[in-house]
Amino acid sequence: MSHTVVAELVANVQKVTAKAGDTVGPEDTLVILESMKMEIPVLAEVAGTITEMKVSEGEVVRDGDPIAVIEEK
C-alpha cells in the first residue's frame, strides 16, 4: 500500500534530503521546508521505499500539496 506525505503549511522547499528508491523509516527526514525563517523537517511517517518525490529545492508548497509517495513495507 502506498502512503502520500503532504505539506502541512505554505513554505519553500529549502532542501530535499531523500530521493526515489531510498528506504525510509517513520522518523527519517524527507525534506526541510522554510517558512518565516524557520526550518521545518518533513518526516516519512511510515516505513517503506520512496517511489516518487513530488518536490524539488526552491519550489513553494501549499497546505495539502504532495511531497513524496512511499510504498509501505
C-alpha positions in Angstrom: 0.0 0.0 0.0 1.3 3.5 -0.8 1.3 6.5 1.5 1.5 10.1 0.4 3.3 12.6 2.6 1.8 16.1 2.3 2.8 19.6 3.2 1.1 21.0 6.3 1.7 24.7 5.6 2.8 27.1 2.9 6.6 27.0 2.7 9.7 27.0 0.5 11.4 23.7 -0.1 14.8 24.5 1.3 16.5 21.1 1.0 15.5 17.7 -0.4 17.2 15.0 1.7 15.7 11.9 0.2 15.2 10.5 -3.3 13.1 7.9 -5.1 14.4 4.4 -4.3 15.5 5.3 -0.8 14.4 3.1 2.1 13.0 5.3 4.9 11.6 4.9 8.4 8.9 6.9 10.2 11.4 9.3 11.7 13.5 9.9 8.6 13.6 13.5 7.1 12.4 13.7 3.5 12.7 17.5 3.0 13.3 20.6 5.0 10.8 23.4 4.5 11.5 27.1 5.3 8.7 29.3 6.5 9.1 32.7 8.3 12.8 32.0 8.7 12.2 28.7 10.5 13.3 25.3 9.2 10.7 22.6 9.4 11.6 19.0 8.7 9.1 16.8 7.0 9.3 13.2 8.2 8.4 10.0 6.3 5.6 9.0 8.7 5.8 5.3 7.6 8.5 2.7 6.9 9.0 1.8 3.2 10.6 2.8 0.0 10.1 6.2 -1.7 8.6 5.6 -5.1 8.3 9.3 -6.1 9.5 12.6 -4.8 7.0 15.3 -5.8 9.0 18.4 -4.9 12.4 20.0 -5.7 14.6 22.6 -3.9 13.4 26.1 -4.3 9.8 25.2 -5.0 6.9 26.6 -3.0 4.4 24.1 -1.4 1.0 24.8 -0.1 -1.0 23.0 2.6 -2.0 19.6 1.3 0.5 19.5 -1.6 2.1 16.1 -2.0 5.7 15.9 -1.1 6.5 12.2 -1.5 4.9 8.8 -2.2 6.1 5.9 0.0 5.4 2.2 -0.7 4.9 0.8 2.8 6.7 -2.4 3.9 
